[in-house]
Amino acid sequence: MQQNAAGALGILALDSQQNSDAIIAAGAVPSLVALLRSDQPAVQEKAAGALSMLAASSQQNQIRIIAAGAVPPLVVLLTSDQSAVQEKAAGALSMLATNSQQNGDAIIAAGAVPFLIALVRSDQPTVQQQAAGALWNLARDCLQKQDAIIAAGAVPLLIVLLRSDKAGVPKKSAVALKNLAFSSQQNGDAIIAAGGHQPPSIDKWP
């Protein structure tokens, strides 16, 4: 029942600001955050997916979700042994980091970056795409975050993804690398030195 309820809320929130506002007003966010701690991966997946859809609707919704304590359990879910859960958790963190330096700070402070970088190595393209997308949003317009992501070893892995033949993966990786180099000659030089001008084959992880 929890799985179906969370899934239904995610569907209702999809591309609908009005529905998202109604879901938020009804007090669903704390319940969805609680479901992230379920011992059932299917429930975790649907709850993370619903929060991602709600976060996509507005920055105000992102703030409410952060305030409800969603970030720590979402970061924990990045380490799930279920790829569908990893994908939805990374996607939710990506949405929460969109256009918000404060939210990005909270996500980095919760320790998300090493786990997102680990997911770039996933054998599931949808997981790779969401992880690269989260790094893309975290790196946007903030040199401190860019430096932290580079220091954690993201660049060589993102460069490998540039050669992926899976839809969406090279684009997310390319924009993540672009954001990491933004306003920093040193970071740009590091990307070039790591092979950004000539990415290796997808099967040659560093």
C-alpha positions as YAML, in Angstrom:
chain: A
units: angstrom
residues:
- id: 1
  name: MET
  ca: [0.00, 0.00, 0.00]
- id: 2
  name: GLN
  ca: [2.82, 2.44, 0.84]
- id: 3
  name: GLN
  ca: [4.51, 1.66, -2.47]
- id: 4
  name: ASN
  ca: [1.32, 2.30, -4.42]
- id: 5
  name: ALA
  ca: [0.52, 5.49, -2.52]
- id: 6
  name: ALA
  ca: [3.99, 6.97, -3.04]
- id: 7
  name: GLY
  ca: [3.93, 5.95, -6.68]
- id: 8
  name: ALA
  ca: [0.55, 7.59, -7.19]
- id: 9
  name: LEU
  ca: [1.76, 10.85, -5.65]
- id: 10
  name: GLY
  ca: [4.75, 10.84, -7.98]
- id: 11
  name: ILE
  ca: [2.49, 10.39, -11.00]
- id: 12
  name: LEU
  ca: [0.15, 13.15, -9.83]
- id: 13
  name: ALA
  ca: [3.06, 15.54, -9.32]
- id: 14
  name: LEU
  ca: [4.57, 14.87, -12.74]
- id: 15
  name: ASP
  ca: [4.57, 18.09, -14.79]
- id: 16
  name: SER
  ca: [1.81, 19.63, -12.69]
- id: 17
  name: GLN
  ca: [2.54, 22.58, -10.44]
- id: 18
  name: GLN
  ca: [-1.06, 22.61, -9.24]
- id: 19
  name: ASN
  ca: [-1.01, 18.96, -8.23]
- id: 20
  name: SER
  ca: [2.39, 19.35, -6.58]
- id: 21
  name: ASP
  ca: [1.14, 22.31, -4.56]
- id: 22
  name: ALA
  ca: [-1.89, 20.30, -3.46]
- id: 23
  name: ILE
  ca: [0.28, 17.35, -2.41]
- id: 24
  name: ILE
  ca: [2.59, 19.62, -0.44]
- id: 25
  name: ALA
  ca: [-0.37, 21.42, 1.18]
- id: 26
  name: ALA
  ca: [-1.83, 18.08, 2.25]
- id: 27
  name: GLY
  ca: [1.31, 17.38, 4.27]
- id: 28
  name: ALA
  ca: [2.67, 14.52, 2.18]
- id: 29
  name: VAL
  ca: [6.35, 15.46, 2.32]
- id: 30
  name: PRO
  ca: [7.16, 14.28, 5.87]
- id: 31
  name: SER
  ca: [5.44, 10.96, 5.14]
- id: 32
  name: LEU
  ca: [7.39, 10.50, 1.92]
- id: 33
  name: VAL
  ca: [10.64, 11.32, 3.74]
- id: 34
  name: ALA
  ca: [9.76, 8.70, 6.37]
- id: 35
  name: LEU
  ca: [9.21, 6.14, 3.59]
- id: 36
  name: LEU
  ca: [12.78, 6.68, 2.39]
- id: 37
  name: ARG
  ca: [13.77, 4.76, 5.54]
- id: 38
  name: SER
  ca: [11.50, 1.82, 4.73]
- id: 39
  name: ASP
  ca: [13.12, -1.61, 4.67]
- id: 40
  name: GLN
  ca: [11.44, -2.30, 1.33]
- id: 41
  name: PRO
  ca: [13.41, -1.13, -1.75]
- id: 42
  name: ALA
  ca: [10.24, -0.75, -3.83]
- id: 43
  name: VAL
  ca: [8.84, 1.69, -1.26]
- id: 44
  name: GLN
  ca: [12.14, 3.57, -1.10]
- id: 45
  name: GLU
  ca: [12.18, 3.86, -4.89]
- id: 46
  name: LYS
  ca: [8.63, 5.24, -5.14]
- id: 47
  name: ALA
  ca: [9.13, 7.68, -2.26]
- id: 48
  name: ALA
  ca: [12.36, 9.04, -3.77]
- id: 49
  name: GLY
  ca: [10.66, 9.29, -7.15]
- id: 50
  name: ALA
  ca: [7.73, 11.23, -5.72]
- id: 51
  name: LEU
  ca: [10.06, 13.65, -3.92]
- id: 52
  name: SER
  ca: [11.96, 14.14, -7.16]
- id: 53
  name: MET
  ca: [8.75, 15.05, -9.01]
- id: 54
  name: LEU
  ca: [7.72, 17.46, -6.24]
- id: 55
  name: ALA
  ca: [11.17, 19.08, -6.20]
- id: 56
  name: ALA
  ca: [11.03, 19.57, -9.95]
- id: 57
  name: SER
  ca: [7.91, 21.71, -9.63]
- id: 58
  name: SER
  ca: [9.39, 24.71, -7.83]
- id: 59
  name: GLN
  ca: [12.27, 25.97, -5.74]
- id: 60
  name: GLN
  ca: [9.87, 26.51, -2.87]
- id: 61
  name: ASN
  ca: [9.03, 22.81, -2.91]
- id: 62
  name: GLN
  ca: [12.75, 22.02, -2.86]
- id: 63
  name: ILE
  ca: [13.13, 24.12, 0.28]
- id: 64
  name: ARG
  ca: [10.22, 22.33, 1.96]
- id: 65
  name: ILE
  ca: [11.64, 18.92, 1.11]
- id: 66
  name: ILE
  ca: [15.09, 19.85, 2.42]
- id: 67
  name: ALA
  ca: [13.52, 21.25, 5.60]
- id: 68
  name: ALA
  ca: [11.68, 17.96, 6.12]
- id: 69
  name: GLY
  ca: [15.02, 16.16, 6.35]
- id: 70
  name: ALA
  ca: [15.05, 14.37, 2.99]
- id: 71
  name: VAL
  ca: [18.73, 14.76, 2.18]
- id: 72
  name: PRO
  ca: [20.37, 12.35, 4.69]
- id: 73
  name: PRO
  ca: [18.13, 9.37, 3.84]
- id: 74
  name: LEU
  ca: [18.45, 10.09, 0.12]
- id: 75
  name: VAL
  ca: [22.24, 10.02, 0.47]
- id: 76
  name: VAL
  ca: [21.97, 6.67, 2.27]
- id: 77
  name: LEU
  ca: [19.89, 5.31, -0.61]
- id: 78
  name: LEU
  ca: [22.73, 6.08, -3.03]
- id: 79
  name: THR
  ca: [24.43, 3.06, -1.47]
- id: 80
  name: SER
  ca: [21.48, 0.73, -2.02]
- id: 81
  name: ASP
  ca: [22.15, -2.57, -3.76]
- id: 82
  name: GLN
  ca: [19.11, -1.91, -5.97]
- id: 83
  name: SER
  ca: [19.87, 0.14, -9.08]
- id: 84
  name: ALA
  ca: [16.30, 1.47, -9.31]
- id: 85
  name: VAL
  ca: [16.63, 2.92, -5.80]
- id: 86
  name: GLN
  ca: [20.04, 4.42, -6.63]
- id: 87
  name: GLU
  ca: [18.59, 6.03, -9.74]
- id: 88
  name: LYS
  ca: [15.63, 7.64, -7.97]
- id: 89
  name: ALA
  ca: [17.74, 8.83, -5.04]
- id: 90
  name: ALA
  ca: [20.32, 10.43, -7.34]
- id: 91
  name: GLY
  ca: [17.52, 11.96, -9.39]
- id: 92
  name: ALA
  ca: [15.88, 13.45, -6.31]
- id: 93
  name: LEU
  ca: [19.18, 14.95, -5.13]
- id: 94
  name: SER
  ca: [19.73, 16.35, -8.61]
- id: 95
  name: MET
  ca: [16.33, 18.05, -8.54]
- id: 96
  name: LEU
  ca: [16.92, 19.39, -5.03]
- id: 97
  name: ALA
  ca: [20.23, 20.92, -6.12]
- id: 98
  name: THR
  ca: [18.73, 22.70, -9.13]
- id: 99
  name: ASN
  ca: [19.26, 26.47, -8.98]
- id: 100
  name: SER
  ca: [19.94, 26.48, -5.24]
- id: 101
  name: GLN
  ca: [23.35, 27.01, -3.72]
- id: 102
  name: GLN
  ca: [21.95, 26.47, -0.23]
- id: 103
  name: ASN
  ca: [20.43, 23.12, -1.12]
- id: 104
  name: GLY
  ca: [23.64, 22.10, -2.85]
- id: 105
  name: ASP
  ca: [25.56, 22.96, 0.30]
- id: 106
  name: ALA
  ca: [23.25, 20.73, 2.34]
- id: 107
  name: ILE
  ca: [23.69, 17.84, -0.10]
- id: 108
  name: ILE
  ca: [27.47, 18.12, -0.09]
- id: 109
  name: ALA
  ca: [27.53, 18.46, 3.70]
- id: 110
  name: ALA
  ca: [25.55, 15.21, 3.94]
- id: 111
  name: GLY
  ca: [28.37, 13.41, 2.13]
- id: 112
  name: ALA
  ca: [26.66, 12.79, -1.21]
- id: 113
  name: VAL
  ca: [29.56, 13.52, -3.55]
- id: 114
  name: PRO
  ca: [31.66, 10.32, -3.10]
- id: 115
  name: PHE
  ca: [28.56, 8.16, -3.49]
- id: 116
  name: LEU
  ca: [27.42, 10.02, -6.61]
- id: 117
  name: ILE
  ca: [30.88, 9.59, -8.09]
- id: 118
  name: ALA
  ca: [30.74, 5.87, -7.30]
- id: 119
  name: LEU
  ca: [27.43, 5.65, -9.17]
- id: 120
  name: VAL
  ca: [29.05, 7.09, -12.29]
- id: 121
  name: ARG
  ca: [30.72, 3.66, -12.50]
- id: 122
  name: SER
  ca: [27.37, 1.86, -12.40]
- id: 123
  name: ASP
  ca: [26.62, -0.63, -15.15]
- id: 124
  name: GLN
  ca: [23.14, 0.89, -15.46]
- id: 125
  name: PRO
  ca: [23.00, 3.88, -17.85]
- id: 126
  name: THR
  ca: [20.01, 5.41, -16.07]
- id: 127
  name: VAL
  ca: [21.97, 5.44, -12.81]
- id: 128
  name: GLN
  ca: [25.01, 6.94, -14.57]
- id: 129
  name: GLN
  ca: [22.80, 9.63, -16.08]
- id: 130
  name: GLN
  ca: [21.18, 10.64, -12.79]
- id: 131
  name: ALA
  ca: [24.50, 10.63, -10.93]
- id: 132
  name: ALA
  ca: [26.15, 12.80, -13.59]
- id: 133
  name: GLY
  ca: [23.09, 15.07, -13.55]
- id: 134
  name: ALA
  ca: [23.36, 15.52, -9.80]
- id: 135
  name: LEU
  ca: [27.05, 16.41, -10.13]
- id: 136
  name: TRP
  ca: [26.09, 18.82, -12.95]
- id: 137
  name: ASN
  ca: [23.68, 20.69, -10.68]
- id: 138
  name: LEU
  ca: [25.96, 20.64, -7.64]
- id: 139
  name: ALA
  ca: [28.84, 22.10, -9.67]
- id: 140
  name: ARG
  ca: [26.80, 24.96, -11.11]
- id: 141
  name: ASP
  ca: [28.18, 28.46, -10.40]
- id: 142
  name: CYS
  ca: [30.07, 27.60, -7.22]
- id: 143
  name: LEU
  ca: [33.86, 27.25, -7.26]
- id: 144
  name: GLN
  ca: [33.97, 25.69, -3.80]
- id: 145
  name: LYS
  ca: [31.63, 22.88, -4.84]
- id: 146
  name: GLN
  ca: [33.47, 22.45, -8.13]
- id: 147
  name: ASP
  ca: [36.76, 22.05, -6.28]
- id: 148
  name: ALA
  ca: [35.21, 19.53, -3.86]
- id: 149
  name: ILE
  ca: [33.83, 17.40, -6.69]
- id: 150
  name: ILE
  ca: [37.12, 17.43, -8.58]
- id: 151
  name: ALA
  ca: [39.06, 16.59, -5.43]
- id: 152
  name: ALA
  ca: [36.78, 13.57, -4.92]
- id: 153
  name: GLY
  ca: [37.86, 12.14, -8.27]
- id: 154
  name: ALA
  ca: [34.89, 12.87, -10.51]
- id: 155
  name: VAL
  ca: [36.71, 14.11, -13.60]
- id: 156
  name: PRO
  ca: [38.26, 10.89, -15.02]
- id: 157
  name: LEU
  ca: [34.98, 9.01, -14.59]
- id: 158
  name: LEU
  ca: [32.88, 11.73, -16.20]
- id: 159
  name: ILE
  ca: [35.32, 11.83, -19.10]
- id: 160
  name: VAL
  ca: [34.80, 8.12, -19.71]
- id: 161
  name: LEU
  ca: [31.04, 8.67, -19.90]
- id: 162
  name: LEU
  ca: [31.51, 11.08, -22.80]
- id: 163
  name: ARG
  ca: [31.92, 8.03, -25.04]
- id: 164
  name: SER
  ca: [28.81, 6.24, -23.79]
- id: 165
  name: ASP
  ca: [26.34, 5.25, -26.50]
- id: 166
  name: LYS
  ca: [23.41, 5.47, -24.08]
- id: 167
  name: ALA
  ca: [20.97, 8.33, -24.60]
- id: 168
  name: GLY
  ca: [21.45, 11.22, -22.22]
- id: 169
  name: VAL
  ca: [24.61, 9.96, -20.55]
- id: 170
  name: PRO
  ca: [27.22, 11.86, -22.63]
- id: 171
  name: LYS
  ca: [25.20, 15.09, -22.39]
- id: 172
  name: LYS
  ca: [24.89, 14.96, -18.62]
- id: 173
  name: SER
  ca: [28.59, 14.16, -18.30]
- id: 174
  name: ALA
  ca: [29.61, 16.92, -20.71]
- id: 175
  name: VAL
  ca: [27.58, 19.57, -18.87]
- id: 176
  name: ALA
  ca: [28.92, 18.37, -15.51]
- id: 177
  name: LEU
  ca: [32.46, 18.80, -16.85]
- id: 178
  name: LYS
  ca: [31.55, 22.21, -18.26]
- id: 179
  name: ASN
  ca: [30.23, 23.34, -14.88]
- id: 180
  name: LEU
  ca: [33.30, 21.99, -13.12]
- id: 181
  name: ALA
  ca: [35.49, 24.13, -15.40]
- id: 182
  name: PHE
  ca: [33.33, 27.24, -15.11]
- id: 183
  name: SER
  ca: [35.28, 30.29, -13.89]
- id: 184
  name: SER
  ca: [38.34, 28.20, -13.07]
- id: 185
  name: GLN
  ca: [41.30, 27.92, -15.40]
- id: 186
  name: GLN
  ca: [42.87, 25.45, -12.97]
- id: 187
  name: ASN
  ca: [39.86, 23.14, -13.10]
- id: 188
  name: GLY
  ca: [39.71, 23.41, -16.88]
- id: 189
  name: ASP
  ca: [43.38, 22.49, -17.10]
- id: 190
  name: ALA
  ca: [42.74, 19.49, -14.81]
- id: 191
  name: ILE
  ca: [39.96, 18.27, -17.09]
- id: 192
  name: ILE
  ca: [42.18, 18.56, -20.17]
- id: 193
  name: ALA
  ca: [45.05, 16.86, -18.37]
- id: 194
  name: ALA
  ca: [42.73, 13.98, -17.47]
- id: 195
  name: GLY
  ca: [41.93, 13.45, -21.14]
- id: 196
  name: GLY
  ca: [38.86, 15.61, -21.58]
- id: 197
  name: HIS
  ca: [39.98, 16.58, -25.07]
- id: 198
  name: GLN
  ca: [40.12, 12.90, -26.11]
- id: 199
  name: PRO
  ca: [37.92, 10.72, -23.88]
- id: 200
  name: PRO
  ca: [38.82, 7.02, -23.51]
- id: 201
  name: SER
  ca: [36.56, 4.14, -24.39]
- id: 202
  name: ILE
  ca: [33.64, 3.47, -22.05]
- id: 203
  name: ASP
  ca: [35.15, 0.12, -21.05]
- id: 204
  name: LYS
  ca: [38.38, 1.73, -19.80]
- id: 205
  name: TRP
  ca: [37.48, 3.01, -16.37]
- id: 206
  name: PRO
  ca: [40.38, 4.76, -14.61]
...
